[in-house]
């Protein structure tokens, strides 16, 4: 086929396509194909070139794009068609990109497991592969967005992630990959119903940060959705992980070529830190208080109201310290932890707020008496402290009442229980609670 015939065929293939010549040289011509649907554009151009019998390859060129380019060879030069997203092809930001990236990871995994049955490369990023894999990726994202609008860095991450999953689970069964599917909704609904009764978690992600689920062929969630306790739910989730029937996967963007997988919240896991109780501290003026843990003086959990003055809500604990990741634990989970270790639970937030706003002499005297029990004032100073409490803000009374109740509870608990409570508080705040669901982390 002569060069002139090839050029005529290429011009025909590019008719109606938005293009931009980015380089015209004696050896290489680079033409940018600008489209909101670049996978569609590549597929359409490839079909025309095949029909016209033009020799070409779709291959990855790291210098140009993570999306495969079309390379056409002439007698003494080459043409590179480079596909770039145009108007309408943006992936969005924030929640939109999260939804796109997580759903696309499910689709790329389906390509590897259900189409190629081997690890993939950038050359395998084709519309044909995605179409064949679509039935194995049940997500709440639009198919054309997943194949056309995923940014290049997330394409590379999705390839690395799919390959890592295949190295671990390839050959262990037939799988579909879910994000925002009816099955995922059923799991989350079951957790929500149980958590409404047990109040163990402030949100779903503290129980399981899974972004997608690997689901074995024929899996039926019926038994799982019948569970009525967190203990039973987690045991069932672990049973499913072990039998490769239902595996939650937490995703993080992979910047290199190799994805790593680690297991989280498995019964056999050794937690990354042992947080032992070291004491508590507060003073009369501050609305906050601290549980100290570990060996360093900087390691502590601060408890106070994080809400505004107008709305008396948001009382919780926050991990402080150089060796700890920042994390928070709200009142409901705090009470769950106290209860599981046989300690009295704290008053409800609404109860503490009502008492603070009523500002009765009795409640002010009660807080002052707690200060004396704790040891930050002497019994002789209770009357003066009562006046201090009465003259302070609603937010102070709301927060201080809960702080002193917690610190006195901890101060009077046996050392073994003190250590266990602090450990659970730390692990919850860092999403490693012993009563969280098992999952794998892909990064």
C-alpha atoms as one frame of an Amber mdcrd trajectory, in Angstrom:
protein
   0.000   0.000   0.000   1.506   3.334  -1.044   2.017   6.268   1.293  -0.482
   8.359  -0.654  -3.146   5.646  -0.293  -2.467   5.406   3.454  -2.733   9.192
   3.844  -6.032   9.247   1.965  -7.354   6.497   4.245  -6.178   8.347   7.367
  -7.858  11.546   6.195 -11.042   9.567   5.662 -10.829   8.080   9.164 -10.386
  11.535  10.673 -13.291  13.130   8.815 -15.632  14.736  11.331 -13.148  14.288
  14.176 -11.706  17.268  16.045  -7.958  17.178  15.514  -4.907  19.300  16.171
  -1.491  18.776  14.580   1.005  19.066  17.434   4.069  18.100  15.403   4.804
  17.860  11.689   8.301  16.578  11.018  10.252  14.552   8.463  10.066  11.403
  10.601   7.067  11.799  12.905   3.689  13.484  12.555   1.705  13.815  15.782
  -2.020  14.458  15.553  -4.094  14.995  18.679  -7.591  13.516  18.557  -9.777
  15.637  20.845 -12.920  13.901  22.034 -15.070  13.590  25.137 -15.261   9.879
  24.283 -11.705   8.929  23.433 -12.289   5.169  23.642 -15.178   5.586  21.196
 -13.011   7.736  18.929 -10.169   5.218  18.949 -12.563   2.362  18.224 -14.207
   4.231  15.333 -10.889   5.255  13.744  -9.451   1.743  14.139 -12.451   0.185
  12.386 -12.116   2.550   9.415  -8.370   1.900   9.143  -8.985  -1.856   9.225
 -11.642  -1.556   6.528  -9.212   0.427   4.361  -6.472  -2.139   5.147  -4.121
   0.454   6.616  -1.284  -1.073   8.681  -1.465   0.306  12.227  -1.120  -0.662
  15.886  -2.750   0.682  19.006   0.008   0.753  21.579   1.090   2.563  24.688
   3.605   5.380  24.359   4.529   6.646  27.822   5.929   9.830  26.305   2.523
  10.714  24.895  -0.261   9.264  27.034  -1.307   6.455  29.362  -4.152   5.842
  26.915  -3.033   3.809  23.845  -2.137   5.825  20.756  -2.671   4.718  17.153
   0.641   4.341  15.297   0.565   4.260  11.470   3.784   3.399   9.638   4.677
   4.958   6.273   7.705   4.100   4.155   9.985   6.650   5.791   7.966   8.150
   8.642   5.195   7.431  11.133   1.943   9.058  12.161   0.881   9.078  15.790
  -2.762   9.651  16.667  -2.888  10.737  20.315  -6.272  10.672  22.052  -7.043
  13.431  24.537 -10.210  14.313  26.399 -11.964  17.391  25.091 -14.932  19.470
  26.187 -17.461  17.442  28.099 -14.896  14.793  28.897 -13.752  16.105  32.244
 -13.967  13.674  35.109 -15.134  16.223  37.665 -13.700  16.544  41.129 -14.288
  15.413  44.650 -17.168  12.975  44.961 -17.583  12.741  41.179 -13.974  11.669
  40.645 -14.190   9.264  43.581 -17.247   7.605  42.059 -15.572   7.426  38.637
 -12.260   6.070  39.965 -13.851   3.408  42.183 -16.262   2.262  39.478 -13.482
   2.188  36.894 -11.371   0.000  39.177 -14.247  -2.483  39.187 -14.392  -2.372
  35.379 -10.622  -2.798  34.907 -10.659  -5.730  37.339 -13.405  -7.326  35.272
 -11.268  -6.915  32.149  -8.430  -8.825  33.830 -10.542 -11.556  35.457 -13.333
 -12.054  32.940 -11.864 -11.117  29.550  -8.069 -11.431  29.481  -7.617 -13.914
  32.346  -4.128 -12.501  32.781  -2.538  -9.272  33.948  -3.224  -6.318  31.663
  -1.104  -3.541  30.178  -2.024  -0.175  28.719  -2.387  -1.876  25.329  -5.409
  -3.692  26.702  -7.227  -0.405  27.368  -9.671  -0.779  24.472 -13.374  -0.313
  23.995 -13.764  -3.917  22.912 -12.269  -5.220  26.167 -14.416  -2.862  28.232
 -17.595  -3.891  26.419 -16.836  -7.556  27.029 -16.057  -6.852  30.698 -19.070
  -4.629  31.414 -21.337  -7.416  32.653 -18.792  -8.249  35.351 -18.641  -4.696
  36.744 -21.870  -3.714  38.489 -21.501  -0.057  39.425 -23.502   3.161  39.725
 -21.337   4.981  37.175 -22.058   5.493  33.460 -20.149   3.114  31.207 -19.084
   5.812  28.737 -17.561   7.875  31.551 -15.515   4.931  32.779 -14.047   4.212
  29.359 -13.663   7.779  28.129 -13.233  10.175  31.055 -10.838   8.494  33.478
  -7.683  10.665  33.851  -4.407   9.120  32.712  -2.982   8.777  36.223  -6.097
   6.878  37.312  -5.869   4.632  34.234  -2.405   3.572  35.397  -3.666   3.127
  38.949  -6.626   1.012  37.784  -4.349  -1.234  35.728  -1.966  -1.733  38.654
  -4.889  -2.368  41.001  -6.555  -4.896  38.713  -3.267  -6.772  38.303  -2.644
  -6.852  42.067  -6.104  -8.313  42.650  -5.483 -10.913  39.943  -2.184 -11.952
  41.510  -4.028 -12.631  44.766  -7.354 -14.006  43.555  -6.774 -15.161  39.984
  -7.706 -18.819  39.619  -9.705 -18.855  42.881 -13.106 -18.564  41.273 -15.270
 -16.480  38.968 -15.906 -12.958  40.177 -17.924  -9.841  39.553 -16.933  -6.449
  40.912 -19.402  -4.130  42.621 -19.623  -0.453  43.492 -22.965   1.107  44.481
 -24.838  -2.007  43.307 -28.007  -3.460  44.882 -25.810  -6.024  46.647 -23.614
  -3.283  48.146 -26.727  -1.384  49.180 -28.032  -4.522  50.941 -24.780  -4.865
  52.927 -24.828  -1.207  53.942 -28.525  -1.352  54.855 -27.884  -4.363  57.100
 -25.043  -2.559  58.879 -27.113   0.611  59.296 -29.998  -1.271  60.898 -27.684
  -3.025  63.370 -25.717   0.122  64.152 -28.947   1.991  64.850 -29.451  -0.383
  67.779 -25.841  -0.850  68.947 -24.499   2.677  68.182 -20.998   1.290  67.764
 -19.951   3.484  64.841 -20.336   7.110  63.897 -20.447   6.236  60.202 -20.246
   3.358  57.728 -16.574   3.916  56.855 -15.497   3.339  60.449 -17.055  -0.143
  60.208 -15.730  -0.867  56.730 -13.974   1.556  54.358 -14.500  -0.848  51.432
 -14.957   1.088  48.174 -15.694  -1.918  45.966 -16.570  -5.555  46.617 -15.269
  -8.687  44.900 -18.202 -11.099  44.654 -17.938 -14.813  43.903 -20.173 -16.501
  41.334 -23.531 -17.486  42.777 -23.072 -15.544  46.000 -26.341 -14.981  47.849
 -26.360 -12.238  50.520 -29.459 -13.693  52.186 -27.692 -15.090  55.260 -25.671
 -11.906  55.687 -28.716  -9.642  55.626 -30.376 -11.763  58.331 -27.690 -10.905
  60.899 -28.865  -8.743  63.794 -25.623  -8.062  65.699 -22.262  -6.606  64.724
 -20.544  -9.674  66.094 -22.581 -11.938  63.844 -22.250  -9.620  60.853 -18.461
  -9.433  61.154 -18.111 -13.182  61.648 -20.160 -13.760  58.516 -18.121 -11.196
  56.570 -14.900 -12.939  57.594 -16.343 -16.307  56.623 -17.122 -14.903  53.164
 -13.643 -13.376  52.817 -12.042 -16.707  53.691 -14.163 -18.575  51.130 -13.603
 -15.924  48.411 -17.316 -15.157  48.180 -17.411 -11.504  49.318 -14.302  -9.378
  49.750 -14.396  -5.682  50.590 -11.606  -3.649  48.988 -10.469  -0.226  50.200
  -8.831   1.687  47.357  -6.027   4.196  47.317  -4.478   5.717  44.210  -1.486
   3.640  43.078   1.361   5.829  41.866   3.799   3.094  40.844   3.384   0.091
  38.553   2.855  -2.433  41.350  -0.165  -2.418  43.628   0.140  -3.789  47.163
  -2.550  -5.606  49.112  -2.791  -5.883  52.884  -5.502  -7.422  55.044  -7.290
  -5.359  57.677  -9.404  -6.328  60.690  -8.867 -10.055  60.234  -9.251 -11.938
  63.538  -5.602 -12.975  63.365  -4.333  -9.422  62.778  -1.824  -7.919  65.140
  -2.799  -4.302  65.676  -0.225  -1.710  64.717  -0.056  -0.152  68.173  -0.687
  -0.973  71.812  -2.207   2.040  73.544  -1.879   1.744  77.319  -3.574   4.065
  79.830  -1.294   6.632  81.493  -3.730   8.953  83.253  -6.189  11.806  82.743
  -6.068  15.554  83.041  -8.337  18.617  82.999  -8.732  21.918  84.882 -11.586
  24.054  86.137 -11.521  26.733  83.425 -11.250  24.589  80.270 -14.247  22.769
  78.814 -12.008  19.919  77.584 -10.182  17.015  79.217  -7.621  14.415  78.203
  -6.959  10.706  78.486  -3.206  10.215  78.287  -1.840   7.056  76.721   1.424
   5.506  75.622   4.798   6.584  76.936   5.277  10.029  75.371   3.760  13.065
  77.079   2.334  14.185  73.723   0.192  11.043  73.300  -3.358  11.815  74.408
  -7.009  11.872  73.424  -8.762  15.225  73.781 -12.470  15.217  74.650 -14.626
  18.302  74.158 -17.499  19.798  72.196 -16.536  20.447  68.581 -19.889  22.120
  67.848 -20.803  25.794  67.827 -22.156  27.859  70.687 -25.686  27.947  69.283
 -26.006  24.181  68.827 -24.846  22.012  71.719 -23.743  18.953  69.774 -20.538
  17.385  68.503 -18.951  16.202  71.738 -16.250  13.687  70.853 -12.664  12.579
  71.306  -9.748  13.358  68.999  -6.412  11.524  68.934  -3.395  13.766  69.527
   0.283  12.844  69.338   3.226  12.625  66.982   3.087   8.836  66.563  -0.672
   8.623  65.934  -2.741   9.397  62.892  -5.353  12.033  63.651  -8.784  10.509
  64.140 -12.010  11.116  66.034 -14.462   9.034  68.032 -17.961  10.351  68.727
 -20.192   9.904  71.778 -22.134   6.869  70.484 -19.025   4.752  69.829 -17.482
   5.921  73.123 -20.518   4.561  74.969 -20.359   1.331  72.969 -16.723   0.874
  74.043 -17.488   1.639  77.691 -20.417  -0.788  77.650 -18.428  -3.653  76.126
 -15.933  -3.316  78.996 -18.609  -3.213  81.696 -18.313   0.514  82.498 -21.175
   3.024  82.937 -22.157   4.871  79.779 -22.077   8.647  79.455 -25.277  10.730
  79.363 -26.768  11.258  75.912 -25.732  14.435  74.121 -29.306  15.740  74.205
 -29.516  15.182  77.966 -26.271  17.033  78.645 -27.352  19.871  76.340 -30.725
  20.255  78.100 -29.069  20.404  81.510 -26.524  22.957  80.251 -29.190  25.272
  78.852 -31.429  24.964  81.940 -28.417  26.002  84.073 -30.004  25.014  87.360
 -28.252  25.488  90.689 -28.438  21.726  91.196 -26.645  20.914  87.931 -23.953
  23.547  88.497 -23.371  22.152  91.988 -23.187  18.635  90.548 -20.455  19.628
  88.091 -18.559  21.398  90.895 -18.877  18.308  93.082 -17.454  16.192  90.239
 -14.480  18.553  90.087 -13.855  17.858  93.771 -14.206  14.097  93.260 -11.729
  14.307  90.403  -9.300  16.326  92.509  -8.904  19.628  90.663 -10.546  21.534
  93.539 -10.869  20.844  97.231 -14.254  20.088  98.840 -14.079  23.522 100.459
 -14.044  25.159  97.008 -17.234  23.522  95.700 -19.367  26.617  96.336 -16.999
  28.871  94.420 -16.783  26.372  91.573 -20.581  26.202  91.449 -20.653  29.952
  90.823 -17.978  29.573  88.127 -20.081  26.932  86.352 -23.284  28.978  86.632
 -21.618  32.054  85.134 -20.000  30.172  82.268 -21.403  29.412  78.791 -23.872
  26.688  77.813 -21.148  25.102  75.709 -18.821  24.934  78.722 -21.452  23.244
  80.907 -22.429  20.843  78.086 -18.856  19.765  77.425 -17.516  19.835  80.982
 -20.291  17.589  82.326 -19.485  14.879  79.764 -15.710  15.309  80.214 -15.830
  14.893  83.997 -18.211  11.928  83.751 -15.805  10.151  81.392 -12.621  11.017
  83.296 -14.089   9.886  86.618 -15.260   6.644  84.995 -11.773   5.992  83.670
 -10.043   7.050  86.897 -12.101   4.562  88.936 -11.784   1.616  86.498  -9.309
  -1.271  87.031  -5.970  -0.850  85.214  -6.677  -3.728  82.841  -9.992  -2.170
  81.811  -8.374   1.263  81.481  -5.847  -0.162  79.006  -8.533  -2.004  77.023
 -10.742   1.089  76.744  -7.867   3.290  75.574  -6.817   0.655  73.046 -10.349
   0.484  71.645 -10.666   4.270  71.522  -7.409   4.569  69.592  -8.190   1.721
  67.199 -11.661   3.072  66.486 -10.356   6.580  65.766  -7.758   5.130  63.378
 -10.325   2.799  61.684  -8.808  -0.365  63.152 -11.500  -1.262  65.689 -11.558
  -4.908  66.711 -15.287  -4.938  66.020 -14.935  -3.529  62.462 -15.494  -5.621
  59.343 -12.597  -7.436  57.641 -11.428  -6.031  54.300  -8.340  -5.766  52.123
  -6.541  -2.527  51.329  -5.246  -1.946  47.818  -2.623   0.765  47.431
